[in-house]
Structure formats: structure tokens, C-alpha cells
Amino acid sequence: MSDGRDGLPPGIDAFDYLGTMVLVVDEVGRCRFANAAFEEVVGASRRSVQGVSLYDWFVDRPTMRDVVAGVMQKAYATSRVHAELKRHPHVTAGDPLPVQVIVTHLNHGDLILVELVEVEQQTRQEREERVLDQAQANKELIRNLAHEIKNPLGGIRGAAQLLEMDLESPSLTEYTQVIIHEADRLQLLVDRLLAPHRRPHVVSDVNIHEVCERVRSLILAEFPKGIRVQRDYDTSLPDFRGDREQLIQTVLNIAHNAAQALVDRMASGDALLIFRTRVARRVTINRQLHRLALVLHIEDNGPGIPESIRDRIFYPLVSGRDGGSGLGLTLAQTFVQQHQGTIECESEPGRTVFRILLPLL
């Protein structure tokens, strides 16, 4: 009995392990194979896809037909084109998905390999790589700078203490006290910069909703009036292995920043903070494909992050608030990356969303 894969290359099932969508079509454009990623994205089973014309899945049918024909006739070995992929109506209202299409002739009969890469996914992966590189550079810079500061700082403080012992005038000791206090303040700042890299990673079973509830209670205790903390949880999310205290600190740092930005709205009684959890399937995080991932959105209806620092909010010592240390989001990013996850932010006036993505499987 045939399973519909007669004439296909051996080992074709390996395409199911890819995070990108893959189709194999014949010389007239009929789909002979669709991998699991394609099923997931378009919202259709591979059984329903087999035998259907490839061109029916695209908004611009003629362009796709010309590209496949060119590769089939060996006018070129590989062709790339941007296109819009149709999806089942139950998937995000059926809106077409912008993709980059890579068409290649297979050395196996008259078959064509069609790879579809989501433009948004490709952009996100490139952004993740930049963030990882920048975070690593920041980490090395902080470590080196902190150690360079600590040694002379101790000497300055010690010299001020010795000088104070020899001073007879109380008015002059005020100046040495200023030196000592400022040296202590800088020492505390250096310790906070180094803390994320010194603290051990304590792993246990973590429930993300328990983390959110803990943060929610802390926010409402500090800001009891004028703010509503809304929960939108996917209760099917499983527990996962992680450092509970680090994750609480991560969510608290983001939520606390949001609450502080909502002070004006609190006065008018319409401040809103939302914790939203979802599950994502077949997600690429930090260049690795994961079958299952947790998505946590922390959203507020505040004024938004100033555009001048929007691209630098995860850098150390960058703050959009007077008196802010600029370490909260840096710490949050460090803890998320220690969980092999990513953190992103989108902001505009009236809506700011931090998106934390953590692998589950």
C-alpha cells in the first residue's frame, strides 16, 4: 500500500526536524511532500496538502509558476523570491504570511525543493544574534570595568579614613565623609553590576503562573490604588526547569518599571498591566529549534519608552526615568539568557510589551 511518498528521496522525513517550512513538488507544481513546520504555519494537514498545486498557496500565482519553471528548466540552479503565503482562515484570521521562497532542483527525478522562511522569523533571528553578541560584549565590558574600578576605589576609601583620623577640625571631616560615602555608593553599584554573573543558578521545577502571581502581589502591595493587573493565562503550560528566584526578579524588574511609568494613569484610575502566557510550537531560539516554548507578555498602557533609548534599553546604566539605575532590564536580560531564552520589547505611546520566550522542550 502506498503512503503517497513513492518516488520521493530517501530520508525525506528528516525535513520534519527543521524549523523552516519545506515542500517537495513535481514538475507541474503538485505538492508531493510537506513537512511539519508547513502544517503548523498554514494550519493544514500534510494529507490535505499532497496533490494540491503549490501555486494555490500563494497570493501571486504567476510569479511562483515562473520561478519553479525556471528552476525546472535549469535556467538557474536556485532561485529566491519574496512572496505571500496563504493560510487557513483559522490561523490569525487567514492573513497572508510574508515569506522568502528558496526554490532548488533536487537531484532525484523531476522534483523541486521549496523552502519557505518567514520574513519576520528571519528578522527576529538576526536580531537575536545581534542581541547575543551585544550582551556578551556588555558582560565582558562590565566585568573588566568593575574590576578596574574596585581596586582604586578601595584605596580611595582607605586613604580618606586615614586622613580623617589625622584631622582635628570637624568641618574638614565632613569632606572625608563625602569621599567615604561616595566610595561606598560606587562600591554598591559595582557589586550590583557583577551580581548576575556571580550568583549561582539554582534549578528546580518552576510554574510560570506562580511567578506571575508572586510579582502581581508585590506590585499591588506597592501600588494599591489606580492600577489593574490583568491575568490572561494559558493554564495548559507545563512546569519547567529553571531558577524560580531569578525569574521572579526578571518579571518584577519589568513589571515594576511599567508600574512606575503608569503613575499618571494611576492618578486617573485607568492604569493597566497585563500578564499574558501562551505556548509556542517549533520555535527557533538562539539558533536552536525547540518543539515547545513558553511565551510571556508583560504589557502596559503607559506612555511608552522614549524613542531616543528604545534600542538601548537592555544596555547597562541606560534608564528612561530620573533616578533610575539602568540595571533592572540588564539584569532581566541576563537571567533570561541564562535560561536559554530571549527577551524583546515593542513600545509606542499607550502600549509597551515585553516578550519573554523560554524553551520548554
ABEGO torsion letter per residue (X at the ends): XBAGABGBBBGAAAAAABABBBBBBBAAGBBABBBAAAAAAAGBBAAAABGBBAAAABABAAAAAAAAAAAAAGABABBBBBBBBBBBAABGGGBBBBBBBBBBBBBBEBBBBBBBBBAAAAAAAAAAAAAAAAAAAAAAAAAAAAAAAAAAAAAAAAAAAAAAAABABAAAAAAAAAAAAAAAAAAAAAAAAAAAAABBBBBBBBBAAAAAAAAAAAAAAABABGBBBBBBBBAABBBBBBBAAAAAAAAAAAAAAAAAAAAAAAAAGABBBBBBBBBBBGBBBGGBBBABBBBBBBBBABAEBBAAAAAAAABBGBBABBGBAGAAAAAAAAAAAAAGBBBBBBBBBGBBBBBBBBBAX
